[in-house]
Amino acid sequence: MPQEIKIKAENIEIQATLNDSPTAKKIAEQLPLESIGNRWGGEIYFSIPVEAELEEDSRDVLEAGELGYWPAGNAFCIFWDSTPASSGDEIRSASNVNIIGSVKGDCSVLNDVPGGTTIFVEPFT
């Protein structure tokens, strides 16, 4: 069953849903999470205490608002705009990520979150 979550950074809070993928289930079991966020263009990523391999449907081109897990860095990723790896209007991660969910609503508010910000991920209640 999908898990509703909230992601907080400074004075910004967004709602999202973790899907039913094996990686998303591992992440849901570890909630709440706290880590220092890094910016890479229109992506925030941060290390979490979850280890997972690439899933069969992993990919490197994403839609705005998708959440990913990057096995190479044990990182939770939030995508909303182009990254340094993007070409044209696409949103591209550094390498394949497991799709673990999506943000509800407009996630462009994350443009105001600088790298080095503490990010909190917790169940939505």
LOMARSE-640238 format. One record per atom (N, C-alpha, C, O): atom name; residue number from 0; residue in three letters; x, y, z. Coordinates in Angstrom, 3 decimals, always signed. Layout:
<r CA,NUM,ala,<X,Y,Z>>
...
END
This chain:
<r N,0,met,<+0.842,-1.179,+0.000>>
<r CA,0,met,<+0.000,+0.000,+0.000>>
<r C,0,met,<+0.890,+1.247,+0.000>>
<r O,0,met,<+1.850,+1.306,+0.768>>
<r N,1,pro,<+0.597,+2.234,-0.835>>
<r CA,1,pro,<+1.405,+3.458,-0.869>>
<r C,1,pro,<+1.428,+4.154,+0.489>>
<r O,1,pro,<+0.478,+4.065,+1.266>>
<r N,2,gln,<+2.533,+4.847,+0.755>>
<r CA,2,gln,<+2.738,+5.557,+2.022>>
<r C,2,gln,<+2.748,+7.054,+1.763>>
<r O,2,gln,<+3.562,+7.548,+0.984>>
<r N,3,glu,<+1.839,+7.781,+2.418>>
<r CA,3,glu,<+1.817,+9.237,+2.311>>
<r C,3,glu,<+2.913,+9.796,+3.215>>
<r O,3,glu,<+3.053,+9.374,+4.363>>
<r N,4,ile,<+3.689,+10.747,+2.694>>
<r CA,4,ile,<+4.783,+11.335,+3.453>>
<r C,4,ile,<+4.756,+12.852,+3.324>>
<r O,4,ile,<+4.085,+13.406,+2.454>>
<r N,5,lys,<+5.500,+13.512,+4.209>>
<r CA,5,lys,<+5.764,+14.936,+4.043>>
<r C,5,lys,<+7.273,+15.128,+4.071>>
<r O,5,lys,<+8.000,+14.455,+4.802>>
<r N,6,ile,<+7.714,+16.068,+3.250>>
<r CA,6,ile,<+9.126,+16.394,+3.141>>
<r C,6,ile,<+9.258,+17.848,+3.556>>
<r O,6,ile,<+8.591,+18.723,+3.003>>
<r N,7,lys,<+10.134,+18.106,+4.546>>
<r CA,7,lys,<+10.296,+19.455,+5.063>>
<r C,7,lys,<+11.740,+19.902,+4.907>>
<r O,7,lys,<+12.675,+19.134,+5.133>>
<r N,8,ala,<+11.904,+21.169,+4.512>>
<r CA,8,ala,<+13.220,+21.790,+4.391>>
<r C,8,ala,<+13.046,+23.265,+4.692>>
<r O,8,ala,<+12.314,+23.963,+3.990>>
<r N,9,glu,<+13.713,+23.744,+5.731>>
<r CA,9,glu,<+13.554,+25.124,+6.177>>
<r C,9,glu,<+12.071,+25.405,+6.383>>
<r O,9,glu,<+11.426,+24.687,+7.147>>
<r N,10,asn,<+11.505,+26.419,+5.736>>
<r CA,10,asn,<+10.089,+26.753,+5.946>>
<r C,10,asn,<+9.194,+26.178,+4.849>>
<r O,10,asn,<+8.062,+26.628,+4.671>>
<r N,11,ile,<+9.694,+25.195,+4.119>>
<r CA,11,ile,<+8.944,+24.588,+3.017>>
<r C,11,ile,<+8.530,+23.176,+3.415>>
<r O,11,ile,<+9.322,+22.414,+3.971>>
<r N,12,glu,<+7.281,+22.843,+3.123>>
<r CA,12,glu,<+6.788,+21.490,+3.370>>
<r C,12,glu,<+5.980,+21.056,+2.155>>
<r O,12,glu,<+5.098,+21.783,+1.698>>
<r N,13,ile,<+6.280,+19.874,+1.636>>
<r CA,13,ile,<+5.524,+19.320,+0.520>>
<r C,13,ile,<+5.029,+17.935,+0.897>>
<r O,13,ile,<+5.635,+17.243,+1.716>>
<r N,14,gln,<+3.928,+17.545,+0.293>>
<r CA,14,gln,<+3.385,+16.205,+0.488>>
<r C,14,gln,<+3.769,+15.337,-0.704>>
<r O,14,gln,<+3.904,+15.817,-1.829>>
<r N,15,ala,<+3.937,+14.071,-0.432>>
<r CA,15,ala,<+4.300,+13.127,-1.492>>
<r C,15,ala,<+3.772,+11.746,-1.125>>
<r O,15,ala,<+3.296,+11.515,-0.014>>
<r N,16,thr,<+3.870,+10.849,-2.078>>
<r CA,16,thr,<+3.449,+9.468,-1.877>>
<r C,16,thr,<+4.581,+8.540,-2.276>>
<r O,16,thr,<+5.125,+8.651,-3.375>>
<r N,17,leu,<+4.940,+7.617,-1.379>>
<r CA,17,leu,<+5.858,+6.543,-1.746>>
<r C,17,leu,<+5.031,+5.440,-2.386>>
<r O,17,leu,<+3.965,+5.093,-1.879>>
<r N,18,asn,<+5.510,+4.886,-3.493>>
<r CA,18,asn,<+4.774,+3.840,-4.192>>
<r C,18,asn,<+4.986,+2.475,-3.531>>
<r O,18,asn,<+5.527,+2.400,-2.427>>
<r N,19,asp,<+4.573,+1.420,-4.186>>
<r CA,19,asp,<+4.669,+0.060,-3.639>>
<r C,19,asp,<+5.913,-0.691,-4.088>>
<r O,19,asp,<+5.974,-1.911,-3.929>>
<r N,20,ser,<+6.904,-0.006,-4.643>>
<r CA,20,ser,<+8.111,-0.687,-5.106>>
<r C,20,ser,<+8.894,-1.248,-3.911>>
<r O,20,ser,<+8.746,-0.764,-2.789>>
<r N,21,pro,<+9.722,-2.264,-4.152>>
<r CA,21,pro,<+10.528,-2.815,-3.051>>
<r C,21,pro,<+11.391,-1.755,-2.365>>
<r O,21,pro,<+11.519,-1.765,-1.141>>
<r N,22,thr,<+11.982,-0.846,-3.136>>
<r CA,22,thr,<+12.827,+0.192,-2.540>>
<r C,22,thr,<+11.998,+1.156,-1.707>>
<r O,22,thr,<+12.406,+1.519,-0.604>>
<r N,23,ala,<+10.846,+1.578,-2.208>>
<r CA,23,ala,<+9.980,+2.496,-1.456>>
<r C,23,ala,<+9.532,+1.863,-0.140>>
<r O,23,ala,<+9.434,+2.550,+0.877>>
<r N,24,lys,<+9.263,+0.571,-0.153>>
<r CA,24,lys,<+8.864,-0.116,+1.077>>
<r C,24,lys,<+9.999,-0.101,+2.100>>
<r O,24,lys,<+9.760,+0.084,+3.293>>
<r N,25,lys,<+11.242,-0.298,+1.630>>
<r CA,25,lys,<+12.401,-0.230,+2.533>>
<r C,25,lys,<+12.522,+1.159,+3.145>>
<r O,25,lys,<+12.819,+1.300,+4.331>>
<r N,26,ile,<+12.290,+2.186,+2.324>>
<r CA,26,ile,<+12.376,+3.560,+2.814>>
<r C,26,ile,<+11.276,+3.826,+3.834>>
<r O,26,ile,<+11.533,+4.429,+4.876>>
<r N,27,ala,<+10.065,+3.387,+3.549>>
<r CA,27,ala,<+8.943,+3.596,+4.467>>
<r C,27,ala,<+9.224,+2.983,+5.838>>
<r O,27,ala,<+8.810,+3.526,+6.862>>
<r N,28,glu,<+9.925,+1.858,+5.855>>
<r CA,28,glu,<+10.260,+1.197,+7.120>>
<r C,28,glu,<+11.253,+2.010,+7.944>>
<r O,28,glu,<+11.339,+1.826,+9.159>>
<r N,29,gln,<+12.006,+2.905,+7.304>>
<r CA,29,gln,<+13.030,+3.694,+7.990>>
<r C,29,gln,<+12.542,+5.079,+8.442>>
<r O,29,gln,<+13.283,+5.806,+9.104>>
<r N,30,leu,<+11.313,+5.443,+8.093>>
<r CA,30,leu,<+10.808,+6.770,+8.458>>
<r C,30,leu,<+10.695,+6.909,+9.963>>
<r O,30,leu,<+10.363,+5.933,+10.637>>
<r N,31,pro,<+10.959,+8.090,+10.519>>
<r CA,31,pro,<+11.324,+9.340,+9.859>>
<r C,31,pro,<+12.804,+9.367,+9.497>>
<r O,31,pro,<+13.612,+8.660,+10.098>>
<r N,32,leu,<+13.150,+10.188,+8.512>>
<r CA,32,leu,<+14.523,+10.350,+8.051>>
<r C,32,leu,<+14.932,+11.810,+8.190>>
<r O,32,leu,<+14.105,+12.715,+8.077>>
<r N,33,glu,<+16.210,+12.022,+8.435>>
<r CA,33,glu,<+16.779,+13.368,+8.494>>
<r C,33,glu,<+18.162,+13.313,+7.873>>
<r O,33,glu,<+18.961,+12.437,+8.205>>
<r N,34,ser,<+18.449,+14.246,+6.970>>
<r CA,34,ser,<+19.750,+14.260,+6.307>>
<r C,34,ser,<+20.021,+15.661,+5.771>>
<r O,34,ser,<+19.135,+16.515,+5.754>>
<r N,35,ile,<+21.241,+15.882,+5.340>>
<r CA,35,ile,<+21.627,+17.161,+4.747>>
<r C,35,ile,<+21.443,+17.050,+3.238>>
<r O,35,ile,<+21.992,+16.150,+2.602>>
<r N,36,gly,<+20.669,+17.969,+2.673>>
<r CA,36,gly,<+20.367,+17.947,+1.250>>
<r C,36,gly,<+21.467,+18.565,+0.405>>
<r O,36,gly,<+22.139,+19.509,+0.820>>
<r N,37,asn,<+21.636,+18.019,-0.775>>
<r CA,37,asn,<+22.543,+18.539,-1.790>>
<r C,37,asn,<+21.723,+18.965,-2.988>>
<r O,37,asn,<+20.714,+18.333,-3.301>>
<r N,38,arg,<+22.134,+20.022,-3.664>>
<r CA,38,arg,<+21.440,+20.485,-4.877>>
<r C,38,arg,<+22.268,+20.109,-6.101>>
<r O,38,arg,<+23.495,+20.203,-6.100>>
<r N,39,trp,<+21.556,+19.681,-7.148>>
<r CA,39,trp,<+22.167,+19.419,-8.446>>
<r C,39,trp,<+21.176,+19.921,-9.476>>
<r O,39,trp,<+20.390,+19.147,-10.022>>
<r N,40,gly,<+21.216,+21.214,-9.739>>
<r CA,40,gly,<+20.212,+21.818,-10.605>>
<r C,40,gly,<+18.847,+21.677,-9.965>>
<r O,40,gly,<+18.667,+22.031,-8.800>>
<r N,41,gly,<+17.869,+21.156,-10.727>>
<r CA,41,gly,<+16.511,+20.954,-10.239>>
<r C,41,gly,<+16.323,+19.625,-9.547>>
<r O,41,gly,<+15.311,+18.953,-9.743>>
<r N,42,glu,<+17.291,+19.246,-8.742>>
<r CA,42,glu,<+17.231,+18.007,-7.963>>
<r C,42,glu,<+17.808,+18.289,-6.582>>
<r O,42,glu,<+18.826,+18.968,-6.441>>
<r N,43,ile,<+17.137,+17.753,-5.570>>
<r CA,43,ile,<+17.706,+17.684,-4.229>>
<r C,43,ile,<+17.897,+16.208,-3.936>>
<r O,43,ile,<+16.998,+15.396,-4.157>>
<r N,44,tyr,<+19.077,+15.870,-3.436>>
<r CA,44,tyr,<+19.324,+14.478,-3.058>>
<r C,44,tyr,<+20.033,+14.458,-1.712>>
<r O,44,tyr,<+20.746,+15.396,-1.354>>
<r N,45,phe,<+19.823,+13.369,-0.970>>
<r CA,45,phe,<+20.421,+13.249,+0.355>>
<r C,45,phe,<+20.547,+11.782,+0.717>>
<r O,45,phe,<+19.694,+10.962,+0.378>>
<r N,46,ser,<+21.632,+11.469,+1.417>>
<r CA,46,ser,<+21.903,+10.090,+1.821>>
<r C,46,ser,<+20.913,+9.639,+2.878>>
<r O,46,ser,<+20.529,+10.397,+3.769>>
<r N,47,ile,<+20.507,+8.368,+2.750>>
<r CA,47,ile,<+19.608,+7.768,+3.733>>
<r C,47,ile,<+20.142,+6.381,+4.090>>
<r O,47,ile,<+20.901,+5.799,+3.315>>
<r N,48,pro,<+19.756,+5.838,+5.258>>
<r CA,48,pro,<+20.262,+4.539,+5.688>>
<r C,48,pro,<+19.492,+3.364,+5.069>>
<r O,48,pro,<+18.980,+2.497,+5.778>>
<r N,49,val,<+19.423,+3.356,+3.752>>
<r CA,49,val,<+18.734,+2.298,+3.014>>
<r C,49,val,<+19.664,+1.826,+1.905>>
<r O,49,val,<+20.284,+2.636,+1.216>>
<r N,50,glu,<+19.754,+0.528,+1.741>>
<r CA,50,glu,<+20.523,-0.035,+0.635>>
<r C,50,glu,<+19.587,-0.837,-0.251>>
<r O,50,glu,<+18.818,-1.671,+0.226>>
<r N,51,ala,<+19.664,-0.569,-1.558>>
<r CA,51,ala,<+18.832,-1.290,-2.524>>
<r C,51,ala,<+19.562,-1.312,-3.859>>
<r O,51,ala,<+20.324,-0.400,-4.181>>
<r N,52,glu,<+19.320,-2.354,-4.620>>
<r CA,52,glu,<+19.883,-2.481,-5.962>>
<r C,52,glu,<+18.949,-1.798,-6.955>>
<r O,52,glu,<+17.799,-1.501,-6.631>>
<r N,53,leu,<+19.447,-1.551,-8.165>>
<r CA,53,leu,<+18.582,-1.016,-9.217>>
<r C,53,leu,<+17.456,-1.996,-9.499>>
<r O,53,leu,<+17.681,-3.203,-9.596>>
<r N,54,glu,<+16.256,-1.477,-9.627>>
<r CA,54,glu,<+15.106,-2.296,-9.968>>
<r C,54,glu,<+14.966,-2.358,-11.482>>
<r O,54,glu,<+15.543,-1.543,-12.201>>
<r N,55,glu,<+14.206,-3.314,-11.953>>
<r CA,55,glu,<+14.043,-3.556,-13.385>>
<r C,55,glu,<+13.552,-2.328,-14.146>>
<r O,55,glu,<+13.950,-2.107,-15.290>>
<r N,56,asp,<+12.689,-1.530,-13.518>>
<r CA,56,asp,<+12.119,-0.371,-14.207>>
<r C,56,asp,<+12.845,+0.944,-13.878>>
<r O,56,asp,<+12.290,+2.025,-14.078>>
<r N,57,ser,<+14.078,+0.851,-13.376>>
<r CA,57,ser,<+14.837,+2.070,-13.076>>
<r C,57,ser,<+15.103,+2.839,-14.369>>
<r O,57,ser,<+15.116,+2.260,-15.456>>
<r N,58,arg,<+15.311,+4.142,-14.240>>
<r CA,58,arg,<+15.573,+4.969,-15.422>>
<r C,58,arg,<+16.287,+6.240,-15.013>>
<r O,58,arg,<+16.403,+6.553,-13.828>>
<r N,59,asp,<+16.771,+6.980,-16.029>>
<r CA,59,asp,<+17.485,+8.220,-15.738>>
<r C,59,asp,<+16.782,+9.470,-16.258>>
<r O,59,asp,<+17.242,+10.580,-15.988>>
<r N,60,val,<+15.692,+9.326,-16.990>>
<r CA,60,val,<+14.889,+10.479,-17.413>>
<r C,60,val,<+13.591,+10.438,-16.613>>
<r O,60,val,<+12.876,+9.436,-16.602>>
<r N,61,leu,<+13.307,+11.554,-15.943>>
<r CA,61,leu,<+12.198,+11.593,-14.998>>
<r C,61,leu,<+11.226,+12.698,-15.319>>
<r O,61,leu,<+11.504,+13.583,-16.129>>
<r N,62,glu,<+10.092,+12.633,-14.678>>
<r CA,62,glu,<+9.066,+13.663,-14.773>>
<r C,62,glu,<+9.199,+14.587,-13.566>>
<r O,62,glu,<+9.672,+14.171,-12.509>>
<r N,63,ala,<+8.782,+15.837,-13.725>>
<r CA,63,ala,<+8.791,+16.772,-12.604>>
<r C,63,ala,<+7.954,+16.219,-11.461>>
<r O,63,ala,<+6.815,+15.796,-11.663>>
<r N,64,gly,<+8.516,+16.224,-10.277>>
<r CA,64,gly,<+7.804,+15.741,-9.097>>
<r C,64,gly,<+8.077,+14.289,-8.751>>
<r O,64,gly,<+7.618,+13.812,-7.713>>
<r N,65,glu,<+8.806,+13.578,-9.587>>
<r CA,65,glu,<+9.092,+12.178,-9.246>>
<r C,65,glu,<+10.159,+12.097,-8.159>>
<r O,65,glu,<+11.073,+12.918,-8.081>>
<r N,66,leu,<+10.002,+11.074,-7.327>>
<r CA,66,leu,<+10.975,+10.749,-6.296>>
<r C,66,leu,<+11.764,+9.545,-6.759>>
<r O,66,leu,<+11.199,+8.609,-7.324>>
<r N,67,gly,<+13.056,+9.561,-6.526>>
<r CA,67,gly,<+13.892,+8.440,-6.918>>
<r C,67,gly,<+14.829,+8.036,-5.798>>
<r O,67,gly,<+15.076,+8.798,-4.863>>
<r N,68,tyr,<+15.344,+6.820,-5.911>>
<r CA,68,tyr,<+16.396,+6.335,-5.025>>
<r C,68,tyr,<+17.593,+6.026,-5.897>>
<r O,68,tyr,<+17.490,+5.246,-6.844>>
<r N,69,trp,<+18.731,+6.631,-5.584>>
<r CA,69,trp,<+19.956,+6.475,-6.357>>
<r C,69,trp,<+20.870,+5.500,-5.626>>
<r O,69,trp,<+21.504,+5.877,-4.640>>
<r N,70,pro,<+20.953,+4.241,-6.093>>
<r CA,70,pro,<+21.764,+3.244,-5.393>>
<r C,70,pro,<+23.239,+3.606,-5.273>>
<r O,70,pro,<+23.883,+3.245,-4.288>>
<r N,71,ala,<+23.785,+4.315,-6.262>>
<r CA,71,ala,<+25.207,+4.654,-6.229>>
<r C,71,ala,<+25.564,+5.516,-5.019>>
<r O,71,ala,<+26.709,+5.500,-4.568>>
<r N,72,gly,<+24.605,+6.261,-4.494>>
<r CA,72,gly,<+24.870,+7.122,-3.348>>
<r C,72,gly,<+23.963,+6.867,-2.163>>
<r O,72,gly,<+23.938,+7.661,-1.222>>
<r N,73,asn,<+23.211,+5.764,-2.191>>
<r CA,73,asn,<+22.210,+5.485,-1.148>>
<r C,73,asn,<+21.410,+6.754,-0.867>>
<r O,73,asn,<+21.257,+7.170,+0.281>>
<r N,74,ala,<+20.902,+7.363,-1.946>>
<r CA,74,ala,<+20.296,+8.685,-1.819>>
<r C,74,ala,<+18.841,+8.724,-2.243>>
<r O,74,ala,<+18.429,+8.080,-3.207>>
<r N,75,phe,<+18.083,+9.496,-1.494>>
<r CA,75,phe,<+16.698,+9.850,-1.779>>
<r C,75,phe,<+16.772,+11.100,-2.650>>
<r O,75,phe,<+17.454,+12.061,-2.293>>
<r N,76,cys,<+16.082,+11.100,-3.781>>
<r CA,76,cys,<+16.167,+12.207,-4.738>>
<r C,76,cys,<+14.784,+12.762,-5.049>>
<r O,76,cys,<+13.815,+12.018,-5.201>>
<r N,77,ile,<+14.714,+14.079,-5.138>>
<r CA,77,ile,<+13.486,+14.766,-5.527>>
<r C,77,ile,<+13.801,+15.545,-6.795>>
<r O,77,ile,<+14.695,+16.392,-6.798>>
<r N,78,phe,<+13.075,+15.267,-7.871>>
<r CA,78,phe,<+13.330,+15.895,-9.170>>
<r C,78,phe,<+12.188,+16.843,-9.528>>
<r O,78,phe,<+11.018,+16.491,-9.384>>
<r N,79,trp,<+12.527,+18.048,-9.995>>
<r CA,79,trp,<+11.480,+18.969,-10.441>>
<r C,79,trp,<+11.880,+19.820,-11.633>>
<r O,79,trp,<+11.022,+20.464,-12.236>>
<r N,80,asp,<+13.158,+19.840,-11.990>>
<r CA,80,asp,<+13.595,+20.669,-13.114>>
<r C,80,asp,<+14.883,+20.087,-13.680>>
<r O,80,asp,<+15.386,+19.079,-13.184>>
<r N,81,ser,<+15.409,+20.721,-14.711>>
<r CA,81,ser,<+16.597,+20.197,-15.380>>
<r C,81,ser,<+17.792,+20.134,-14.429>>
<r O,81,ser,<+17.885,+20.892,-13.463>>
<r N,82,thr,<+18.685,+19.226,-14.728>>
<r CA,82,thr,<+19.927,+19.034,-13.976>>
<r C,82,thr,<+21.091,+19.257,-14.944>>
<r O,82,thr,<+20.864,+19.409,-16.144>>
<r N,83,pro,<+22.324,+19.279,-14.453>>
<r CA,83,pro,<+23.464,+19.418,-15.364>>
<r C,83,pro,<+23.561,+18.305,-16.416>>
<r O,83,pro,<+24.223,+18.485,-17.437>>
<r N,84,ala,<+22.912,+17.160,-16.181>>
<r CA,84,ala,<+22.940,+16.055,-17.147>>
<r C,84,ala,<+21.817,+16.145,-18.182>>
<r O,84,ala,<+21.791,+15.367,-19.135>>
<r N,85,ser,<+20.893,+17.086,-18.001>>
<r CA,85,ser,<+19.724,+17.198,-18.877>>
<r C,85,ser,<+20.102,+17.711,-20.255>>
<r O,85,ser,<+21.091,+18.422,-20.435>>
<r N,86,ser,<+19.278,+17.325,-21.218>>
<r CA,86,ser,<+19.394,+17.835,-22.578>>
<r C,86,ser,<+18.027,+18.385,-22.965>>
<r O,86,ser,<+17.027,+17.671,-22.885>>
<r N,87,gly,<+17.974,+19.640,-23.380>>
<r CA,87,gly,<+16.687,+20.237,-23.718>>
<r C,87,gly,<+15.828,+20.387,-22.481>>
<r O,87,gly,<+16.301,+20.826,-21.432>>
<r N,88,asp,<+14.550,+20.016,-22.609>>
<r CA,88,asp,<+13.599,+20.178,-21.515>>
<r C,88,asp,<+13.520,+18.985,-20.567>>
<r O,88,asp,<+12.731,+19.000,-19.623>>
<r N,89,glu,<+14.323,+17.956,-20.805>>
<r CA,89,glu,<+14.214,+16.754,-19.970>>
<r C,89,glu,<+14.780,+16.990,-18.568>>
<r O,89,glu,<+15.537,+17.930,-18.326>>
<r N,90,ile,<+14.388,+16.114,-17.671>>
<r CA,90,ile,<+14.946,+16.046,-16.326>>
<r C,90,ile,<+15.719,+14.730,-16.275>>
<r O,90,ile,<+15.128,+13.655,-16.378>>
<r N,91,arg,<+17.037,+14.818,-16.115>>
<r CA,91,arg,<+17.875,+13.614,-16.175>>
<r C,91,arg,<+18.736,+13.514,-14.917>>
<r O,91,arg,<+19.371,+14.480,-14.496>>
<r N,92,ser,<+18.737,+12.318,-14.330>>
<r CA,92,ser,<+19.591,+12.059,-13.171>>
<r C,92,ser,<+20.996,+11.682,-13.648>>
<r O,92,ser,<+21.217,+11.437,-14.834>>
<r N,93,ala,<+21.927,+11.640,-12.715>>
<r CA,93,ala,<+23.317,+11.318,-13.050>>
<r C,93,ala,<+23.428,+9.903,-13.615>>
<r O,93,ala,<+24.250,+9.645,-14.495>>
<r N,94,ser,<+22.605,+8.990,-13.111>>
<r CA,94,ser,<+22.516,+7.619,-13.604>>
<r C,94,ser,<+21.150,+7.088,-13.174>>
<r O,94,ser,<+20.392,+7.801,-12.516>>
<r N,95,asn,<+20.835,+5.869,-13.529>>
<r CA,95,asn,<+19.501,+5.331,-13.250>>
<r C,95,asn,<+19.149,+5.388,-11.765>>
<r O,95,asn,<+19.988,+5.188,-10.886>>
<r N,96,val,<+17.868,+5.669,-11.529>>
<r CA,96,val,<+17.310,+5.667,-10.176>>
<r C,96,val,<+16.080,+4.768,-10.155>>
<r O,96,val,<+15.423,+4.567,-11.176>>
<r N,97,asn,<+15.782,+4.234,-8.981>>
<r CA,97,asn,<+14.529,+3.516,-8.779>>
<r C,97,asn,<+13.453,+4.563,-8.520>>
<r O,97,asn,<+13.648,+5.466,-7.707>>
<r N,98,ile,<+12.336,+4.448,-9.196>>
<r CA,98,ile,<+11.228,+5.377,-8.988>>
<r C,98,ile,<+10.495,+4.926,-7.729>>
<r O,98,ile,<+9.979,+3.810,-7.659>>
<r N,99,ile,<+10.459,+5.820,-6.730>>
<r CA,99,ile,<+9.891,+5.438,-5.432>>
<r C,99,ile,<+8.622,+6.207,-5.081>>
<r O,99,ile,<+8.004,+5.932,-4.052>>
<r N,100,gly,<+8.225,+7.158,-5.910>>
<r CA,100,gly,<+7.003,+7.886,-5.611>>
<r C,100,gly,<+6.944,+9.205,-6.348>>
<r O,100,gly,<+7.664,+9.429,-7.321>>
<r N,101,ser,<+6.057,+10.088,-5.857>>
<r CA,101,ser,<+5.892,+11.395,-6.506>>
<r C,101,ser,<+5.357,+12.417,-5.519>>
<r O,101,ser,<+4.693,+12.091,-4.535>>
<r N,102,val,<+5.675,+13.669,-5.824>>
<r CA,102,val,<+5.215,+14.808,-5.033>>
<r C,102,val,<+3.786,+15.125,-5.440>>
<r O,102,val,<+3.417,+14.999,-6.608>>
<r N,103,lys,<+2.984,+15.538,-4.462>>
<r CA,103,lys,<+1.629,+16.000,-4.741>>
<r C,103,lys,<+1.683,+17.510,-4.897>>
<r O,103,lys,<+2.137,+18.212,-3.993>>
<r N,104,gly,<+1.230,+18.009,-6.019>>
<r CA,104,gly,<+1.213,+19.449,-6.228>>
<r C,104,gly,<+2.521,+19.979,-6.800>>
<r O,104,gly,<+3.328,+19.228,-7.348>>
<r N,105,asp,<+2.710,+21.264,-6.663>>
<r CA,105,asp,<+3.836,+21.983,-7.251>>
<r C,105,asp,<+5.077,+21.848,-6.379>>
<r O,105,asp,<+5.082,+22.272,-5.224>>
<r N,106,cys,<+6.117,+21.263,-6.931>>
<r CA,106,cys,<+7.352,+21.120,-6.158>>
<r C,106,cys,<+8.396,+22.162,-6.548>>
<r O,106,cys,<+9.536,+22.091,-6.089>>
<r N,107,ser,<+8.024,+23.130,-7.391>>
<r CA,107,ser,<+8.986,+24.167,-7.771>>
<r C,107,ser,<+9.372,+25.038,-6.573>>
<r O,107,ser,<+10.353,+25.778,-6.649>>
<r N,108,val,<+8.622,+24.965,-5.472>>
<r CA,108,val,<+9.007,+25.696,-4.260>>
<r C,108,val,<+10.381,+25.247,-3.761>>
<r O,108,val,<+11.031,+25.956,-2.993>>
<r N,109,leu,<+10.816,+24.065,-4.204>>
<r CA,109,leu,<+12.131,+23.566,-3.799>>
<r C,109,leu,<+13.264,+24.390,-4.407>>
<r O,109,leu,<+14.409,+24.276,-3.970>>
<r N,110,asn,<+12.961,+25.216,-5.406>>
<r CA,110,asn,<+13.986,+26.117,-5.950>>
<r C,110,asn,<+14.576,+26.999,-4.856>>
<r O,110,asn,<+15.717,+27.445,-4.973>>
<r N,111,asp,<+13.817,+27.258,-3.800>>
<r CA,111,asp,<+14.261,+28.138,-2.723>>
<r C,111,asp,<+15.057,+27.421,-1.634>>
<r O,111,asp,<+15.459,+28.050,-0.655>>
<r N,112,val,<+15.293,+26.106,-1.790>>
<r CA,112,val,<+16.018,+25.343,-0.782>>
<r C,112,val,<+17.484,+25.216,-1.226>>
<r O,112,val,<+17.774,+24.556,-2.223>>
<r N,113,pro,<+18.402,+25.845,-0.490>>
<r CA,113,pro,<+19.811,+25.749,-0.867>>
<r C,113,pro,<+20.428,+24.415,-0.435>>
<r O,113,pro,<+19.923,+23.739,+0.462>>
<r N,114,gly,<+21.526,+24.057,-1.093>>
<r CA,114,gly,<+22.289,+22.896,-0.647>>
<r C,114,gly,<+22.755,+23.121,+0.780>>
<r O,114,gly,<+22.977,+24.259,+1.193>>
<r N,115,gly,<+22.904,+22.042,+1.532>>
<r CA,115,gly,<+23.335,+22.139,+2.916>>
<r C,115,gly,<+22.200,+22.272,+3.904>>
<r O,115,gly,<+22.431,+22.350,+5.110>>
<r N,116,thr,<+20.964,+22.299,+3.406>>
<r CA,116,thr,<+19.779,+22.407,+4.254>>
<r C,116,thr,<+19.416,+21.040,+4.821>>
<r O,116,thr,<+19.521,+20.032,+4.122>>
<r N,117,thr,<+18.995,+20.998,+6.066>>
<r CA,117,thr,<+18.522,+19.750,+6.655>>
<r C,117,thr,<+17.149,+19.421,+6.069>>
<r O,117,thr,<+16.248,+20.260,+6.042>>
<r N,118,ile,<+17.013,+18.182,+5.603>>
<r CA,118,ile,<+15.770,+17.695,+5.014>>
<r C,118,ile,<+15.177,+16.642,+5.948>>
<r O,118,ile,<+15.884,+15.765,+6.445>>
<r N,119,phe,<+13.876,+16.744,+6.176>>
<r CA,119,phe,<+13.156,+15.776,+6.995>>
<r C,119,phe,<+12.119,+15.068,+6.122>>
<r O,119,phe,<+11.406,+15.715,+5.354>>
<r N,120,val,<+12.038,+13.755,+6.238>>
<r CA,120,val,<+11.013,+12.970,+5.549>>
<r C,120,val,<+10.316,+12.163,+6.630>>
<r O,120,val,<+10.955,+11.414,+7.368>>
<r N,121,glu,<+9.002,+12.320,+6.718>>
<r CA,121,glu,<+8.266,+11.616,+7.759>>
<r C,121,glu,<+6.897,+11.212,+7.258>>
<r O,121,glu,<+6.420,+11.748,+6.258>>
<r N,122,pro,<+6.254,+10.269,+7.940>>
<r CA,122,pro,<+4.901,+9.886,+7.528>>
<r C,122,pro,<+3.967,+11.079,+7.616>>
<r O,122,pro,<+4.111,+11.926,+8.498>>
<r N,123,phe,<+3.015,+11.144,+6.704>>
<r CA,123,phe,<+2.005,+12.205,+6.729>>
<r C,123,phe,<+0.861,+11.731,+7.604>>
<r O,123,phe,<+0.276,+10.675,+7.365>>
<r N,124,thr,<+0.546,+12.524,+8.624>>
<r CA,124,thr,<-0.544,+12.118,+9.537>>
<r C,124,thr,<-1.607,+13.191,+9.567>>
<r O,124,thr,<-2.608,+13.050,+10.269>>
END
